[in-house]
Amino acid sequence: MPKLKTKKAAAKRFKKTGTGELKRMKAYKSHILTKKSAKRKRNLRKATMTDASNVKTMKKILPYI
């Protein structure tokens, strides 16, 4: 059985927490920020956990994380 390759694009975007969950940054914070409120931009700064429905896929593309 050959070694599994990690998808590098995903490896750069996700980190594993101590409890084994995957942490990610929120989207929609890169451009067109003038029309977004300060409150909305402030909430987009915070990291969040990936959804449970994506866990199976994430484990497949990040075998060693």
Secondary structure, DSSP 8 states (H G I E B T S, - for coil): -------HHHHHH-EE-TTS-EEEE-SS-SS--TTS-HHHHHHHHSEEE--GGGHHHHHHH-TT-
